[in-house]
Amino acid sequence: MDYFAGIDIGSTAVKIVVIDEDRQVIGNKTAATGALVYKNAQTAFMNLLGEIGLERKHISYLTTTGYGRKLFPDADETISEITANAVGAREVGKPFGTIRTIINIGGQDSKGISLDENGNVTNFAMNDRCAAGTGRFLDMAARNLEIEVSDLGPFHFKAQGTPAAVNATCAVFAESEIIGLLGNGHEREEIVQGIHFSIAKRTIRLVKRVGIEELIYFDGGPALNTGLVAALEDELGRRLVIPPLPQITTAYGAAIIGLESHGFEKQERAEVGEAVVVFSGHGCQGCSCG
Amino acid sequence: MTVEQHQREIETAQHRHARHQGMEAGEVLDTVEKAFAGNPQNMQYFYDLFRDVYCNGIKPHPGKEMIGTMCVQIPDEIIHAAGGVPVRMCNGFYTDEEIGGEFMPAKSCSLVKASLGMLKSETNPYSDGIKVIVNPTTCDQKKKAAGMMREMGYNVYDMELPPVKESEEGREYWRRSVRKFTHEVGKLTGKKVSRKGLKQTIKTVGLAQRAYHRLNNLRKQTPVPILGKDIFMVTNAYFFDDLERWTAATEALCEEIEARVAAGHNAAGRRSPRIVFTGSPPVFPNLKLPLMIEQADGVIVADETCSSNRLLNDMVSVDEWFMYDMVDAIADRYLKSCTCPIFTMNDDRIRRLIELYRSFNADGIVYQAFAGCSVYEMEQRSVAKAMEKEGIPMLYIETDYSPSHSGQLLTRIEAFMESLKARGRHK
């Protein structure tokens, strides 16, 4: 049995997925990226392998993606997170139909990706050098409101009045904005709702640049926030496809790309001729000599 | 603190700036030279030229009368005929941009900031010999830069360019502007532009253009025999190099590249997407985006920028070799072929892009806009629409000279290359 790993090294978290030949997820893990990117990613990878009872040599192909993709030297292939995200969403979204638009909100950026009928990327837009409307912004807001990030969803639905008007154009100034709103007597629930609507509007403006077509898939850590999901759906007037584990779609996509690349290489070796096939028949594993 | 500590010698701002500039240029040159395998041997002339001027402090054109130009629209032929050496002062240094940032609005374009920063810093390689800076009335930032340059003590000549190029009024306005310049530049250099002299310089500049065309046409080949980063080095060298020496070096390079074509040499990867580069001009050492594209397995096969193709593409077409006809022909060559977004209408740019995409057998277009260059930023929409209609994939990137967001840029560029490769497989 061949196994394939995808490691998505993001700005905030490392996401790792291991799949088998049937594209089934055998295990997954999320860990903080930290400053020692390679060391942390490597440790998390080894821990995951231990948890699922595999060794490094069982992984036939390792693909890395995300900002830190080039910092992981023993990867067989690196791929941009945009392509990996598209492949992952195409696979995960299959039961719902054909995914044509992806909204991704990560720790420090947000993206809109449009796909053709075959799941190939046709266009994409990314925000740049600004944490407004990203996971980091939600972190900051939760801290200023003295609640947990996981409380943001429940707070959203508990709001009584109108959502507070939050500008949310700058993560740095959000603090003073929130303090101002609290000072004006707004409830925290209203502020949370206001933040979600503000991020939703901002994100939709970005995604509109690539065109919004059904089905729409929403992933990245902030997709766990049910309040934000509701705000996006309300603003769009459409339902979103939310995967069960929205953080790991991109890592899953990377693993699938690895599986496909591995297949191509095997096929190429078979086409080149016997000599090479004999060579690979020695049970040579864990390296990329192919 | 001890008195000795207090007396520690502090590096002068000028020295520090020169050192940083050398580092910046050196780093880019190292990438251009060493990050790619199999550079053409005749590129060494160009690599060394940049290293001499920007790292080793060798000033170009010692003892000669240099005329600074702030735009591709300033006619070289006329400056040469008046005995001057045109030196393009559009600048690509981040270190200079930071200096410009001290007195320019935060949201202004990197190129204008860096060019003014260079002039302010006095460490620029041309500080001694610049007689006059010829500044065009193109975009607002360049126009207003003229006042700032005067404040710094430079002698500035305003070259008036119309905002419309289709109208007869615009054409006549520009012709009058060029006629006046022909007259005035002679007064500045002390050498009147003569009929014989101008005929000669139209020819010498034409020879440089011919060399460029010979080189550029080789990029139509599959596999592509030379990388885009080298072409940008060649065309950027035209900014300040001796005209005849540049032509000879380019012709020598052509010989080598033609031999490469005959041998079927591929300068890029096996599946490298072929890219047309357009938008805000890459000026050494700001080759950030072109280098990123080619390090992400793309290859730039053509460009539509005023620091490269637009600089040398169009030639002067003279009917009769009389003074009035030559000057008007020069005026037409500069105005009619210009595809700068400062014009009210710029359909020519879209036509040029489609033509380049087709004739150079490209897979996609990368559009660079410097943050703060509102005309390129605004024109993005109409260009993107036109390309979508033609089914031409285009990546739009807004950036500046700062190296701070290269991680995000690289992700976009790699994703674009991956999507072009996937598209190629399905074709």
Boltz contact constraints between the chains, C-beta under 6 A:
constraints:
  - contact:
      token1: [A, 67]
      token2: [B, 407]
      max_distance: 6.0
  - contact:
      token1: [A, 80]
      token2: [B, 411]
      max_distance: 6.0
  - contact:
      token1: [A, 80]
      token2: [B, 414]
      max_distance: 6.0
  - contact:
      token1: [A, 80]
      token2: [B, 415]
      max_distance: 6.0
  - contact:
      token1: [A, 80]
      token2: [B, 418]
      max_distance: 6.0
  - contact:
      token1: [A, 82]
      token2: [B, 415]
      max_distance: 6.0
  - contact:
      token1: [A, 83]
      token2: [B, 415]
      max_distance: 6.0
  - contact:
      token1: [A, 83]
      token2: [B, 418]
      max_distance: 6.0
  - contact:
      token1: [A, 120]
      token2: [B, 422]
      max_distance: 6.0
  - contact:
      token1: [A, 121]
      token2: [B, 419]
      max_distance: 6.0
  - contact:
      token1: [A, 128]
      token2: [B, 408]
      max_distance: 6.0
  - contact:
      token1: [A, 129]
      token2: [B, 405]
      max_distance: 6.0
